[in-house]
Amino acid sequence: MRGPLAPAHVPIAKSRGERFDDLVLDAVDRLKPRWERQLSRVEFAVEEVPPTADLGDGPGRLTSDPIPFGRVESASATSPAVVVVYRRPLEARSRDRETLSALVHEVVVEQVANLLGLTPETIDPGYDQN
């Protein structure tokens, strides 16, 4: 007679959103050796899509600015600065995980540069090579 089966130890698969979050965290980790002090009080967040107000509306949408990939919210007296990366626009422009990873890194670098008032090349000297 057999006893009860032990639960299988199957690795839990990550969702698409969790894998994207990991890409953002990896991009931030790549910047930390050089910018740890400046980034220590910055929060990083992922949102599915940009707010409607950032998208424009109507026929002009076809010829106006492209859909944003991220944004920066400056710090206030009560809250830290926030860098937001938009998941779906980046996924829509990526043909594979490697391309997505490179795009996420570029967006994080650009938003950190915007936040710190520097160029992306200053934040990541390899930026223009991506």
C-alpha positions in Angstrom: 0.0 0.0 0.0 1.3 3.4 -1.0 1.3 6.4 1.3 0.1 9.9 0.3 2.0 11.5 -2.6 4.4 14.3 -1.8 3.6 17.5 -3.6 5.6 17.8 -6.8 8.3 20.4 -6.8 7.6 22.1 -10.1 9.1 25.5 -10.7 6.4 28.2 -10.8 6.2 29.7 -14.2 6.4 33.5 -14.3 3.7 35.5 -16.0 4.5 37.7 -18.9 4.1 40.7 -16.6 6.5 39.3 -14.0 9.1 38.6 -16.7 8.8 42.2 -17.9 9.2 43.4 -14.3 12.4 41.4 -14.2 13.7 43.1 -17.3 13.1 46.5 -15.8 14.9 45.5 -12.6 17.8 44.1 -14.6 18.1 47.4 -16.5 18.1 49.3 -13.2 20.7 46.9 -11.7 22.9 47.6 -14.7 22.9 51.3 -13.8 23.3 51.0 -10.1 27.1 50.5 -9.9 27.6 54.0 -11.4 24.4 55.8 -10.2 23.4 54.0 -7.0 23.4 57.2 -4.9 21.2 59.1 -7.4 18.8 56.1 -7.8 18.5 55.2 -4.1 15.5 57.4 -3.7 13.9 56.7 -7.1 11.0 54.2 -7.4 10.6 52.2 -10.6 7.2 51.0 -11.8 5.6 49.2 -14.7 2.2 50.1 -16.1 0.4 48.3 -18.9 -0.2 51.3 -21.2 0.3 55.1 -21.1 -2.6 57.1 -19.6 -5.1 58.2 -22.2 -4.2 61.8 -21.7 -0.6 61.1 -23.0 -1.9 59.5 -26.2 -3.8 62.2 -27.9 -7.0 61.5 -29.8 -8.6 61.5 -33.2 -7.1 61.5 -36.7 -4.1 63.6 -35.6 -3.0 60.6 -33.6 -1.6 59.1 -36.8 0.8 61.9 -37.4 1.5 63.1 -33.8 4.2 62.0 -31.4 4.8 58.3 -31.0 3.2 56.4 -28.2 5.4 56.9 -25.1 7.4 54.0 -23.7 7.9 55.6 -20.2 7.6 58.7 -18.1 9.2 60.3 -15.1 7.3 61.8 -12.1 9.5 64.2 -10.2 9.9 63.9 -6.5 7.8 66.1 -4.3 7.9 66.9 -0.6 5.9 63.8 0.2 6.8 61.3 -2.5 10.0 60.1 -4.3 10.6 60.4 -8.0 9.1 57.6 -10.0 10.3 56.2 -13.4 7.4 54.4 -15.1 7.9 51.9 -18.0 4.9 50.9 -20.2 4.9 47.2 -20.9 2.5 46.8 -23.8 4.0 49.4 -26.2 7.4 47.9 -25.7 6.2 44.3 -26.1 4.4 45.3 -29.3 7.6 46.6 -30.8 9.8 43.6 -29.8 10.2 40.5 -32.0 11.8 38.5 -29.2 13.0 38.6 -25.6 16.4 39.9 -26.5 15.0 42.9 -28.4 12.5 43.5 -25.6 15.4 43.5 -23.0 17.3 46.0 -25.1 14.3 48.3 -25.5 13.5 48.2 -21.8 17.1 49.1 -21.0 17.0 52.0 -23.5 13.8 53.3 -22.0 15.1 53.1 -18.4 18.3 54.9 -19.4 16.3 57.6 -21.2 14.0 58.1 -18.3 16.8 58.2 -15.7 18.6 60.7 -18.0 15.5 62.8 -18.1 15.1 62.7 -14.3 18.7 63.6 -13.6 19.0 66.2 -16.4 21.7 64.4 -18.2 22.1 62.7 -21.6 21.4 59.0 -22.1 25.0 58.6 -23.1 26.2 60.0 -19.8 23.9 57.6 -17.9 25.1 54.6 -20.0 28.1 55.2 -22.2 27.0 52.2 -24.4 23.6 53.7 -24.9 24.2 54.8 -28.5 25.4 51.3 -29.4 22.2 49.5 -28.4 
